[in-house]
Amino acid sequence: MTEVETNAVCPPSLIPRGVQADHACPSPYAVAPLPMTVDTNARVKASAVGGCLHGQALISRALRNRVNRVDNDSCSPGGEDPFFVADIGEVYRQHVRWKVNLPRVEPFYAVKCNPDLTVLKLLARLGTGFDCASKKEMDLIMSLGVPPSRIIYAHPCKASSFIRYASQRDVRKMTFDNAEELYKIKRYFPEAELFLRIVTDDSESLCQFSMKYGASLNHTADLLQLAKDLELNVVGVSFHVGSGAVGAKPFVHAVHSARTVFDQAEAVGMNVTTLDIGGGFGVDNFESIAEVLGPAIDECFPSTVRVVAEPGRYYVASAFTLACHVIARRELPHHASYMLYLNDGVYGNMNCILFDHQQPIVRALTHGNRYMYGLLDNCEGPVTASVWGPTCDGIDCITRECQLPYALDVGDWVYFDNFGAYTMSAATGFNGFNDNCEVLYVCSENAANKLLSE
Ligand SMILES: *Cc1c(COP(=O)(O)O)cnc(C)c1O
């Protein structure tokens, strides 16, 4: 049975008609006939989060061509290293999706989520702004020709030297949430355009920030008064509901809090002009958040108020697929199960397990001659395995238990889709493995291709 469904988040109108994959994005790995066969009695994956069939076909081909080039018997050291395939067209579609659903809100992409240069270049050309938190991130963005006015230094607790650097490079927009920060800014960059970051209820989000950042509404009036006394330039209010928010509720609540703080600012005679709604948006819950959040913003803030956001995960999560090699296997004789060892783990791209509370799904990509990209059954089946990373640390475990269709062998490949957010950006080189993973690019949107080649 073959069951193919198009994905709801990839509106057909956004898939260029009549565009051949080969034509849209010639793959450097288009080679002679491939030895692998696709399992025909398996079901085709119905819906990745994000993605579209055209993009999936390109990803599939890039993965297959790349793994076909690896001969486990003869490749050079590291020739079987993990690699990403990124569909840049997916980033483009996410941008269009943003514009359609939150037309009033200008996205400033949060660089820390994934500082891939091709992603940044595309977003720069699409005209987004950028949320930077360090000198390096500011340098990276400005090296792409982005003017400093399109950067927000969205970090409430900055090193003094970085504030001086922001002043030198004229990166004016920055956040604060405490009095000490105001004294620092007064000293090093009194002309800065300040956003008061307020605390939010992030109790249901995947990653919480509010124990670390954000002024409570009990302190905002005093902070605004202090900023006024110091003759600093407060231009707006910002918040972040936590990364990986579950729904619209915390956003709406935070918008109401921001309104209160706008009122406090106006009461002390400040002219605040901008609301910054932060990040937290997911790929699969975006519309349901936007349809409630958009009207809540309109209700609380007149159209003269500029609204920006700092999405990270939303833009890149679904664009990246990671392929890893099975480097070792241990049979557990009395358990009818296996321990599989991959060449990527929690010190590498799977750091998201520890830092981002993700639970990556191990999917079989190849087994011998079988090629299983996009098949529903590639993460289920009769074989029980625990899956481990390559470093010598016992904590380096990808999953304690998963089901697989086959007892994968050394030399087989697995993959992880929706793997673009908070993965490669925090990978380390611990024990000599995997920082700086190779990325192969495909592009399922002609327009994105065109922007990148200009
Ligand atoms: C991490 C971060 C973001 C991005 O959050 P996502 O959940 O990835 O959208 C935005 N703003 C700030 C201040 C952050 O720290």
The ligand as a Gaussian input file, in Angstrom:
#p B3LYP/6-31G(d) Opt

LIG

0 1
 C       16.299000      32.102000      22.248000
 C       15.637000      33.401000      22.110000
 C       14.755000      33.633000      21.041000
 C       14.323000      32.546000      20.082000
 O       13.389000      31.697000      20.670000
 P       12.614000      30.576000      19.827000
 O       11.843000      29.846000      20.845000
 O       13.635000      29.746000      19.141000
 O       11.721000      31.272000      18.870000
 C       14.243000      34.904000      20.900000
 N       14.559000      35.900000      21.752000
 C       15.400000      35.720000      22.794000
 C       15.714000      36.862000      23.696000
 C       15.951000      34.459000      23.018000
 O       16.757000      34.273000      24.071000

